[in-house]
Amino acid sequence: MIVHMRIDNRLIHGQVTVNWVGAVGADCLLVVNDEVAEDDIQKQMLPAAARGVKTLVISIDEAIEFIKNAPEKEKIMIIAKFPSDALTLLERGILPKEINVGNQAPIPATKFKMVTKSIAVTEEDAATYRKIQGMGYNLTSMMMPSDSNKSFIDLLASKKL
């Protein structure tokens, strides 16, 4: 069961391992991005950063296969590097209970707007987030599980994205 999906291009860091994993009750982290899955260094370092939580660094195709075959009782938290990764997973039938937009550091040479102090969004990203919302998901924006639950789509609108 997918208990949570976080869109966060920083992938695994203290907020995820110390706060989010416990708050959502995850016992397995899936870091999902095709390029990261091919990077041997990240495949070694990210599980080490997860502080003992079962962690896989895998491609979108591998994630779909893993989830299809995961035991029902396994509580999976997906960390999608980009909104496009999250959308692809959703379009291919992955059904998380909730989706939170975490950190999205600005990508050099892109035209972005800062929606919050830690979330940079391009026009293309905004369109992707709206597609996700159009699939029936309420995107939230919470840095920490204890933060107030803000509608990410409302934050986009406030920045005219």
N, C-alpha and C positions, 0 to 999 in steps of 0.2 A: 504494500500500500504506500502510495506517495503522500506523505503527510505535509510536505511543504516544497515549494519551488522558490528559490531566491535567484534573482538576476543580479549578478555582481561580478564585474570584470576584475576584481581583486582576488576572486576565487576563495581560497581558504585563508582565514586570518582569525585573530582572537575573538572578534564579535561572533563569528560563525561557530567556532569550536566551544567557546566558553558559554555563550548565551543562547544562540539559536538552536543548537542541537538538543540541549536540555529542554528548552521551552516548547519545542514541537515534538519531543520524545523520539527523535530519530536514532536509529542504531546503525544506519548505513548512509554514507555520503557519496553521491555520484557527482563528480565534476565533469560537466559535459560540454565539450567543444572539440571539433575535429582537429584543429591545429595543436591545441594543448595535448591532445591524446597522442600525437606523434612526437612530442618533445620529451626525450628520455629524462632530462633533468627535472622537468616539472612532474613527470610521472613518479619520480623518486621523492622529490621534496614535498609535494602537496600532501601525500599520505602522512609523512612525518609531522607536518604542521597540524594534522588533525588530532593529535594527542590521544592516540589509541582507539579512535572511532574507526570502524571498518570504512575504508575509503577506496574508491575506484576512480581513476582518471581515464575517461573513455570517450569515444566518438559518439555522435548521435545514433548511428546504426547500432553500435554496441550497447548503448543505453536502452534502446527500445528492446533489444533481445534480452538484456539482463532483466529488465522490468517484467517482461512477459513470463520469464522463468523464475522470478523471485518468489520465495514462499510468501503466502498471504500475510503471515504475521510479521514479516520484516517491514520495519518503518523506515522508509527511504526519504531522504532530503536531497533534492536535486539543486545543484548550483550551476546555473546556465551562465556562461561567460557574457553573452550578449543577448539582447532581446530577440534577435533573429534565431538564435539557438533555441530559446524558449518557444517561439512560435512554431518552429519546425517540429519540435517534440509534441506540441499540442496538436498540430495538424496531422501527425502520424499516430494519434490515439492515446497519448499519455495524458492521464487525468489527475493532476494534483488537487489536493483539497483546497489549497490557497497559493497565491502567487504574490510575492513581495519584491518590489524593486529596491535593491540595496544600493551599493555603490556602483557608479559608472564614471570612472575617471575619464577626463577628456582625452580623446585620441588626437595626437598631433596631425595637423593638415586637414582637419575636418571643420566644418562650420557647425558649431554647437552653441547651445544656450545652457547655462547652469539653471536647472530647475530647483535644486536645493544646493546646499554647500558641497554635497558629495555626489550629485547626479548630473552629469552632462548629457544632453539629448540633442541629436541632430534631427532634421526634418524627417529623414528616413526612419530613425528610431521611433519618433512620435507616431508615424504611420503604423509601424509594427506594434507598438503598444495599443493603438486603437483597434487593430485587427484582433489582438488578444482579448480586449474588452468585448469586441463584437462576437466572440465565441462564448460569451457568458461569464467571463471571469471578472471579478472585482479586483483590480490591481491596487495593492496598498503600497505605501511608502513608509517604512519604519526602519530606522537605523538599528535599533535594539528592540527586542520583544516587549520591553516595558514602555516603549514610546507610544504616544497616542497614534491611533490608526488613521492615516490620512489617505484620501483617495488620490492615487497617482494621476488619474485622468484629470481630476480637478486641478492638480498642480500644473499639468501640461497646459491646460486652458488658461491658467493665470499668467503663463509666460507666452501666450499666444502661439502655442505649438499644436 
